[in-house]
Each structure stands twice: as structure tokens, then as C-alpha cells.
Amino acid sequence: GMLDCMGAEAQRHDKRLNDAYKKLMNELKPERRKELQEAQRLWIKYTEANCNLYLDPDGGTAAKLAASECPVLAKAARAKELENLLQ
């Protein structure tokens, strides 16, 4: 049940992040769009690598919960960061 809840939360923050990214891309000048695009690609790589550390194959259920929480928290933080850039 907790993993299902975490999945729903991940979807919510994923949508929020994608919405903020699209809005910001529409507001930026072309040269700044490229910068944002590169930063976003690097952020995705970092987040994937960082959150993979949480999935300890010997960690049991707790490790699965921590691994599923990591991208949710990262997406929420990144969405807030992009939303702040919109203001």
C-alpha cells in the first residue's frame, strides 16, 4: 500500500515538474532554453544515479520504500525550483 501511495505521489510531482518545465521553456529566449534543457538532462542523470544508491538489494522493504521516496522528493524539489524561476 505504501508503495502504491508513493507511486501516486510520484505521478503528481512528475506532472507538476513537467508543467513547470514546459512553462519555463515557453518563457525563455532560445539561448536560455538550451541552458535549461542541458541543466534538466543533467538533473535527470544525477537524480537517477543518486536514487539508485537508495535501492540496497540487501535492504528489504525499507530499502524499497527509501528508493521509491527518493525520486518523489527530488521531483518535488525540482518542480519548486522551476516554479520559482517562473516568478
C-alpha positions as CSV (number, residue, x, y, z in Angstrom):
1,G,0.0,0.0,0.0
2,M,2.8,2.4,0.9
3,L,4.5,1.8,-2.5
4,D,1.2,2.4,-4.3
5,C,0.8,5.7,-2.4
6,M,4.4,6.6,-3.3
7,G,3.7,5.9,-6.9
8,A,0.7,8.2,-7.0
9,E,2.7,10.9,-5.3
10,A,5.5,10.4,-7.9
11,Q,3.0,10.9,-10.7
12,R,1.6,14.1,-9.2
13,H,5.1,15.6,-8.8
14,D,6.1,14.4,-12.3
15,K,3.2,16.3,-13.8
16,R,4.0,19.3,-11.7
17,L,7.6,19.2,-12.8
18,N,6.8,18.7,-16.4
19,D,4.2,21.6,-16.3
20,A,6.8,24.0,-14.8
21,Y,9.4,22.9,-17.2
22,K,7.2,23.5,-20.3
23,K,6.0,26.9,-19.0
24,L,9.6,28.0,-18.3
25,M,10.7,26.8,-21.7
26,N,8.0,28.9,-23.3
27,E,9.1,32.0,-21.4
28,L,12.8,31.8,-22.1
29,K,14.8,33.1,-25.0
30,P,16.2,30.4,-27.3
31,E,19.7,30.6,-25.9
32,R,18.4,30.2,-22.3
33,R,16.2,27.3,-23.4
34,K,19.3,25.4,-24.4
35,E,20.8,26.1,-20.9
36,L,17.6,24.9,-19.2
37,Q,17.4,21.8,-21.4
38,E,21.0,20.9,-20.6
39,A,20.5,21.5,-16.9
40,Q,17.4,19.4,-16.9
41,R,19.2,16.5,-18.6
42,L,22.0,16.6,-16.1
43,W,19.5,16.8,-13.2
44,I,17.7,13.7,-14.6
45,K,21.0,11.8,-14.8
46,Y,22.0,12.9,-11.3
47,T,18.6,12.0,-9.8
48,E,18.6,8.5,-11.3
49,A,22.2,7.8,-10.2
50,N,21.6,9.2,-6.7
51,C,18.3,7.4,-6.1
52,N,19.8,4.1,-7.3
53,L,22.0,4.3,-4.3
54,Y,19.0,4.0,-2.0
55,L,18.0,0.7,-3.5
56,D,20.1,-1.7,-1.4
57,P,19.5,-5.2,-2.7
58,D,20.0,-6.5,0.9
59,G,17.9,-3.7,2.5
60,G,14.5,-5.4,2.3
61,T,11.2,-3.5,2.3
62,A,12.7,-0.4,3.9
63,A,15.2,0.0,1.1
64,K,12.4,-0.3,-1.5
65,L,10.5,2.5,0.3
66,A,13.6,4.7,0.5
67,A,14.3,4.1,-3.1
68,S,10.8,5.0,-4.2
69,E,10.7,8.1,-2.0
70,C,14.0,9.5,-3.4
71,P,12.7,10.4,-6.8
72,V,9.4,11.8,-5.4
73,L,11.3,14.2,-3.1
74,A,13.7,15.1,-5.9
75,K,10.9,15.8,-8.4
76,A,9.1,17.9,-5.8
77,A,12.2,20.0,-5.1
78,R,13.0,20.4,-8.8
79,A,9.4,21.4,-9.6
80,K,9.5,24.0,-6.8
81,E,12.9,25.3,-8.2
82,L,11.5,25.7,-11.7
83,E,8.3,27.3,-10.4
84,N,10.4,29.8,-8.6
85,L,12.2,30.6,-11.8
86,L,8.8,31.4,-13.4
87,Q,8.2,34.2,-10.9
